[in-house]
C-alpha cells in the first residue's frame, strides 16, 4: 500500500500560510524528507502535481511551500502553452524538501531527484559529481547577449572533473532582492517619521518608536536565513571587502577580523535595546518568516520587518488596506552604513542530477523560457533571473527594486555561498545564539557575544574541513594575522552586471 504523502506542509491551506506555517518549521516538519523521493518512486505512488500527462515522471525537488509552491504549480501548468514547445509526454512530480533541499543533490537509485530548484547556489560547486553539466548556450541569446547577470557565473560555472572543460552546472530561475525593509506608512506618518537613509537615522527612528510604545522590528529568527540576511546587509554596508573575502571559496575564511566583529557589534546595536523586537527575544526565536511579516501588517505589533521581495504575497493577503484606496504598505532600501548602501540578492537555480534524462532536460529548457514564470510574477513575490523577462508583471511597489537588481551590481547572498558553514548548524545557529544573548536590553553583552560568535564560526569551519591538528594550527596563525587588519571600504568585484 502506498504511503500517503501530502506535498504541502500541514496547515498550509490556512490563509495564514506563507513560506511555512505558524508554530512549525520546514526543517522540523520535513526532517524525514529523504523518505519522500522513495515514496514517490514506489509503484503506483506519486507526488504528481501534473496528472494530465501519463508516461514517465520528472521528480522536481523544491524548498517552497504554501503560496510559493502554489505559484510554482501554476508555472508548471502553463509550460505546454509556451511558444516553440510541443505538448509534454511526461508528468512532473513535486517533492517539497524545505530546508533539507541539499539532500536532493545526493540521492541515488530509485530515490534520486531529476531536477532541483536549489536556493543555495553555493552548494553547486560542492556537488559536481552528482550534477549534470549544462550547455553553455543556455546562458546566452542567439546573438550572444547574456541572459543572466554576470555574478551568477562564479557560482554556477565550474571545471568538469572528467573533461577539464569549464561548464555551467546550473541555470538561474528566480532572483530575490534581500536589501528591503517593509514598513507601515500610516504609523510613520502618525509619528512624523520618514524612511531612514543611514544606519544612524534608523537607530534614531527605533528609539522614537520605542519611546512611543511601538516595537520597531519583527524578526523571524526561527528561519535563520532572515537573521543572516540582516547580518549580510550590515557587513556589506560596513565593509564590502570583508564580505568579498568571506564569499571566496578558499578556506580559512577570515571570520576573525576587525570588520566582521564590527558587523556583529552594529547588529547588536539594532537588536539589543529593550522592547526593540515585537514579542522580545523569546518570540523572535520561534517566529518564522511569514509570522514576522504578519506581526507588522496584520497584527500591527511592529513597525518594520527586514524581508525580501517575496514577502509581497503575504502582505497582499493580510493587509486589508491594500484593498482600499489608501495604501499603508511601504518599502525602503536597507539604509547606508560606513561604506554606502548595501545591495544583496539571492536566488534559486535549476540543476539536473546526473545522468539527466531527456525529459528532465526538456523541463529545464521550458522553465528557462523567459515567459515561463509570468504567472508567478503577476501573483507577486517573484523577480525573474532572466534579463529577457518582461517587466510588466511586477507590482508598482516591487518594480523599481526588480529593475535595481537587473541593472545595478549586487553582492550575492553570503550564506548561500558558504555551503555547510552557511547552513542551519553554521551561520544560522550562530546568529540565533547571538540574538538570544544580546536581545531584550543586554547591550553590555555585545562584545562577549561577538567573541563567542566568531569562535563558533571558526569551529564550524574546522569541523567541516576535518583538518588535522597541524593544519588547524596553521589556519589559526593565518586568522590571527588577518584579525590585525581592517578591510575598510575597498570592496572587491560585486556580483551582478
C-alpha positions, 0 to 999 in steps of 0.5 A: 500500500502506498504511503500517503504523502501530502506535498504541502506542509500541514496547515498550509491551506490556512490563509495564514500560510506563507513560506511555512506555517505558524508554530512549525518549521520546514526543517522540523516538519520535513526532517524525514524528507529523504523518505519522500523521493522513495515514496514517490518512486514506489509503484503506483505512488506519486507526488504528481502535481501534473496528472494530465500527462501519463508516461514517465515522471520528472521528480522536481525537488523544491524548498517552497511551500504554501503560496510559493509552491502554489505559484510554482504549480501554476508555472508548471501548468502553463509550460505546454502553452509556451511558444516553440514547445510541443505538448509534454509526454511526461508528468512532473512530480513535486517533492517539497524538501524545505530546508533539507533541499541539499539532500536532493543533490545526493540521492541515488537509485530509485530515490534520486531527484531529476531536477532541483530548484536549489536556493543555495547556489553555493552548494553547486560547486560542492556537488559536481559529481552528482550534477549534470553539466549544462550547455553553455548556450543556455546562458546566452541569446542567439546573438550572444547577449547574456541572459543572466547577470554576470555574478551568477557565473562564479557560482554556477560555472565550474571545471568538469572533473572528467573533461577539464572543460569549464561548464555551467552546472546550473541555470538561474530561475528566480532572483530575490532582492534581500536589501528591503525593509517593509514598513507601515506608512500610516504609523510613520506618518502618525509619528512624523517619521520618514524612511531612514537613509543611514544606519544612524537615522534608523537607530534614531527612528527605533528609539522614537518608536520605542519611546512611543510604545511601538516595537520597531522590528519583527524578526523571524529568527526561527528561519535563520536565513532572515537573521543572516540576511540582516547580518549580510546587509550590515557587513556589506554596508560596513565593509564590502571587502570583508564580505568579498573575502568571506564569499571566496571559496578558499578556506580559512575564511577570515571570520576573525577580523576587525570588520566582521566583529564590527558587523556583529557589534552594529547588529547588536546595536539594532537588536539589543535595546529593550522592547526593540523586537515585537514579542522580545527575544523569546518570540523572535526565536520561534517566529518564522518568516511569514509570522514576522511579516504578519506581526507588522501588517496584520497584527500591527505589533511592529513597525518594520520587518527586514524581508525580501521581495517575496514577502509581497504575497503575504502582505497582499493577503493580510493587509486589508488596506491594500484593498482600499484606496489608501495604501499603508504598505511601504518599502525602503532600501536597507539604509547606508552604513560606513561604506554606502548602501548595501545591495544583496540578492539571492536566488534559486537555480535549476540543476539536473542530477546526473545522468539527466534524462531527456525529459528532465532536460526538456523541463529545464529548457521550458522553465528557462523560457523567459515567459515561463514564470509570468504567472508567478510574477503577476501573483507577486513575490517573484523577480525573474533571473532572466534579463529577457523577462518582461517587466510588466508583471511586477507590482508598482511597489516591487518594480523599481527594486526588480529593475535595481537588481537587473541593472545595478551590481549586487553582492550575492547572498553570503550564506548561500555561498558558504555551503555547510558553514552557511547552513542551519548548524553554521551561520544560522545557529550562530546568529540565533545564539547571538540574538538570544544573548544580546536581545531584550536590553543586554547591550553590555553583552555585545562584545562577549557575544561577538567573541563567542560568535566568531569562535563558533564560526571558526569551529564550524569551519574546522569541523567541516574541513576535518583538518588535522591538528597541524593544519588547524594550527596553521589556519589559526596563525593565518586568522590571527594575522588577518584579525590585525587588519581592517578591510575598510571600504575597498570592496572587491568585484560585486556580483551582478552586471 
